[in-house]
Amino acid sequence: MLEKIQAQLDALSKSERKVAEQILAQPQESMHSSIATLAKAAQVSEPTVNRFCHRLGTRGFPDFKLQLAQSLAKRQNSWVSQDVEENDSVERYSLKIFDSALAGLHQVRQELNFNVVQQAVAHLSSAKKITFFGLGASAVVAHDAFNKFLRFNLPVIWSDDIVIQRMSCINSQPGDVIVLISHTGRTKNVIELARLARVTGSTVLAVTSPGTPLAAEATLALTLNVPEDTDVFLPMVSRLAQLTVIDVLATGFILARGSDFRENLKRVKEALKDSRLEKHR
């Protein structure tokens, strides 16, 4: 990104060039600045910063910061996050993590294929049984999905045991939906689960990255373009994106099932109230 900015300096307007020079002079600070802070530092208006970002081929300031973060990533210095450096203060690495999460979620929202979301909701809402599987960090997301869909009046399965996962996929039937969650989409066991479930005629819904082997094996792939290399760094933004998409699917499921179903969900929620203390006002 910095090389791209340098190459386009001569083509920029006078005010856009101020933004470029500010970023080139302080790339780390610019990456974690708000649009107002960067505009003030470059002595330009906020719309000028936005125009500059579009000139660089990004969709706006959050997307620009995300791409800048990618270009500044120093893998050799950190196995925690691509933005964090060893000498960062608590405030600095905290802000970096929040900025990275916000920018990543924004990118996923911008690129989410709503036609695929609609198809996924249709499969889920007509399913005889829904299964959520993942391994490692994705198992946590699958468990969260299980907790949400368990409130609905249909059979739901979750396990992080690969043997149970295999047996479940082998015994699945047409009308069942197997949701497989994997950011990398390259985990051999998860790809095998997709193949086993497809043989039985079940619908395999993959929540994964674009162009992965898992996406190719699935009946339907809901792809999330999160620029996070979990081979090197701890999964952070990718996990948040997956959790958010599960919320989207659960909401679509509730709406698709109609008002009678929502009455049943209301009864479940009412029944759970007794397990909690009264809220203090």
C-alpha positions in Angstrom: 0.0 0.0 0.0 2.8 2.4 0.8 4.4 1.7 -2.5 1.1 2.3 -4.2 0.7 5.7 -2.5 4.3 6.6 -3.5 3.7 5.7 -7.1 0.6 7.8 -7.4 1.9 10.9 -5.6 2.2 12.9 -8.9 -1.3 12.1 -10.0 -2.9 13.3 -6.7 -4.5 16.7 -6.2 -2.7 19.1 -3.8 -4.9 18.3 -0.9 -4.9 14.5 -1.6 -1.1 14.7 -1.7 -1.1 16.2 1.8 -2.9 13.1 3.0 -0.5 10.8 1.2 2.6 12.5 2.7 1.1 12.4 6.2 0.5 8.6 5.8 4.0 8.0 4.3 5.6 10.0 7.1 3.7 8.2 9.9 2.1 5.0 8.6 1.6 3.3 11.9 -0.1 6.3 13.4 -2.2 6.8 10.3 -3.4 3.2 10.5 -4.8 3.7 14.0 -6.1 7.2 13.5 -9.8 8.2 13.0 -10.6 9.9 9.8 -11.0 13.2 11.7 -7.5 12.8 13.3 -5.8 12.1 10.0 -7.6 14.9 8.3 -6.5 17.3 11.0 -2.9 16.1 10.9 -2.8 16.5 7.1 -4.6 19.9 7.3 -7.4 18.8 4.9 -11.1 18.0 5.2 -12.5 14.6 6.0 -14.1 14.3 2.5 -10.6 14.8 1.1 -9.4 11.8 3.1 -12.3 9.8 1.7 -11.5 10.8 -1.9 -7.9 9.9 -1.4 -8.9 6.4 -0.1 -11.2 5.9 -3.2 -8.3 7.1 -5.4 -6.2 4.2 -4.0 -8.9 1.7 -5.1 -10.4 1.1 -1.6 -14.0 1.4 -0.6 -13.4 4.1 2.0 -11.4 4.9 5.0 -12.0 1.7 7.1 -11.1 -0.5 4.1 -8.0 1.7 3.4 -6.8 1.2 7.0 -7.4 -2.5 6.8 -5.3 -2.8 3.6 -2.6 -0.5 5.1 -2.5 -2.8 8.2 -1.9 -5.8 5.9 1.0 -4.1 4.2 2.6 -3.2 7.5 2.2 -6.6 9.1 5.5 -7.9 10.5 5.1 -11.6 11.0 8.6 -12.1 12.3 7.9 -9.8 15.3 4.6 -11.2 16.5 2.7 -14.4 16.7 -0.2 -12.7 18.5 -1.7 -10.3 16.0 -0.5 -8.9 12.7 -0.9 -5.4 14.1 0.7 -5.8 17.5 4.4 -5.1 18.2 6.4 -6.1 21.2 6.9 -2.6 22.5 3.2 -1.6 22.3 1.7 -0.1 25.5 -1.6 -1.5 26.9 -3.5 1.4 25.3 -1.8 1.0 22.0 -2.3 -2.7 21.5 -5.9 -2.5 22.8 -6.7 0.2 20.3 -5.1 -1.8 17.5 -7.1 -4.9 18.3 -10.4 -2.9 18.3 -9.5 -1.1 15.1 -8.6 -4.3 13.4 -11.9 -5.9 14.5 -14.0 -3.0 13.3 -12.2 -2.8 10.0 -12.5 -6.5 9.4 -16.2 -6.7 10.2 -16.8 -3.7 7.9 -15.0 -5.5 5.1 -17.1 -8.7 5.6 -20.3 -6.7 5.7 -19.4 -4.9 2.4 -18.5 -8.2 0.6 -21.2 -10.5 2.1 -23.2 -12.2 -0.7 -26.8 -11.7 0.5 -28.1 -14.1 -2.2 -26.0 -16.9 -0.6 -27.3 -15.8 2.9 -30.8 -16.1 1.6 -30.1 -19.6 0.3 -28.5 -20.6 3.5 -31.5 -19.4 5.5 -33.8 -21.3 3.2 -31.9 -24.5 3.7 -31.8 -24.1 7.5 -35.4 -23.1 7.9 -36.6 -26.2 6.0 -34.1 -28.6 7.6 -35.1 -31.8 9.5 -32.0 -31.6 11.6 -29.1 -29.1 11.8 -25.6 -30.0 12.8 -22.8 -27.5 13.6 -19.2 -28.7 13.5 -15.8 -27.0 13.7 -12.4 -27.8 15.1 -10.0 -25.6 17.1 -11.2 -22.0 17.4 -14.0 -22.7 14.9 -15.4 -25.3 17.4 -16.2 -22.4 19.7 -18.2 -20.7 17.0 -20.0 -23.9 16.2 -20.9 -24.3 19.9 -22.3 -20.7 19.9 -24.4 -21.6 16.9 -25.6 -24.7 18.7 -26.7 -22.7 21.7 -28.7 -20.3 19.5 -30.4 -22.9 17.4 -31.1 -25.1 20.4 -33.8 -22.7 21.4 -35.7 -23.5 18.2 -38.1 -26.4 17.9 -36.0 -28.8 15.8 -33.1 -31.3 16.5 -29.7 -29.6 16.7 -26.3 -31.4 17.1 -22.9 -30.1 18.1 -19.6 -31.9 19.0 -15.9 -31.1 18.9 -15.0 -34.8 18.9 -13.9 -35.8 15.4 -15.1 -39.4 15.8 -18.6 -38.2 16.8 -18.5 -35.7 14.0 -17.6 -38.5 11.5 -20.3 -40.8 12.7 -22.9 -38.0 12.6 -22.1 -37.1 9.0 -22.1 -40.8 8.0 -25.5 -41.2 9.5 -27.0 -38.0 8.2 -29.9 -38.1 5.7 -31.4 -36.0 2.9 -33.1 -33.0 4.5 -30.4 -32.6 7.2 -28.1 -29.6 7.1 -24.5 -29.9 8.2 -22.9 -26.5 8.9 -19.1 -26.8 8.8 -17.1 -23.8 10.1 -13.5 -23.2 9.2 -11.7 -20.0 8.4 -8.8 -21.6 6.6 -11.0 -24.1 4.8 -8.0 -26.4 4.6 -8.4 -28.6 7.7 -8.3 -32.1 6.3 -10.8 -33.5 8.9 -13.4 -30.9 8.2 -13.1 -31.4 4.4 -13.6 -35.1 4.9 -16.7 -34.4 6.9 -18.1 -32.4 4.0 -17.5 -35.4 1.7 -19.0 -37.9 4.1 -22.2 -35.8 4.5 -22.5 -35.1 0.7 -22.6 -38.9 0.0 -25.7 -39.3 2.2 -27.5 -36.5 0.3 -27.3 -34.0 3.2 -26.9 -30.3 2.5 -23.4 -29.1 3.5 -23.2 -25.4 4.4 -19.7 -24.1 4.7 -18.8 -20.9 6.6 -15.3 -20.3 5.3 -12.9 -18.1 3.3 -13.3 -17.7 -0.5 -11.7 -20.2 -2.8 -10.9 -22.8 -0.1 -11.1 -26.6 -0.5 -13.9 -26.7 2.0 -15.9 -24.2 -0.1 -15.4 -26.4 -3.2 -16.7 -29.5 -1.3 -19.8 -27.8 0.2 -23.3 -27.7 -1.3 -23.3 -24.0 -0.5 -20.4 -21.9 0.7 -21.0 -18.7 2.7 -17.6 -17.1 2.3 -16.2 -14.4 4.6 -13.2 -12.5 3.2 -11.3 -11.8 6.4 -7.6 -10.9 5.8 -6.3 -12.8 8.8 -3.6 -15.5 8.5 -4.5 -17.9 11.3 -1.5 -20.1 10.3 0.6 -17.4 12.0 -1.6 -15.3 14.3 -4.2 -16.1 16.9 -7.7 -16.1 15.3 -9.4 -12.8 16.3 -11.2 -11.0 13.6 -12.2 -14.2 11.7 -13.9 -15.5 14.8 -15.8 -12.3 15.3 -16.9 -12.4 11.7 -18.1 -16.0 12.0 -20.0 -15.3 15.1 -21.7 -12.3 13.5 -22.8 -14.3 10.5 -24.2 -17.0 12.8 -26.4 -14.3 14.3 -27.5 -13.3 10.8 -28.4 -16.9 10.0 -30.3 -17.3 13.3 -32.2 -14.1 12.7 -33.1 -15.2 9.2 -34.2 -18.6 10.5 -36.6 -17.0 13.0 -38.1 -14.7 10.4 -38.5 -17.5 7.8 -40.3 -19.8 10.3 -43.1 -17.2 10.8 -45.2 -15.8 13.7 -46.2 -19.2 15.1 -42.6 -20.2 15.5 -41.8 -16.9 17.2 -44.5 -17.6 19.7 -42.7 -20.9 20.5 -39.4 -19.0 20.9 -41.1 -16.5 23.2 -42.3 -19.4 25.4 -38.7 -20.8 25.6 -37.4 -17.3 26.6 -40.1 -17.0 29.2 -39.2 -20.4 30.6 -35.5 -19.4 31.0 -36.4 -16.3 33.1 -36.7 -18.4 36.2 -33.1 -19.3 36.0 -32.0 -15.7 36.5 -32.2 -13.2 39.3 -34.3 -10.1 38.8 -32.6 -7.2 37.0 -31.9 -4.3 39.3 -33.0 -0.9 37.9 
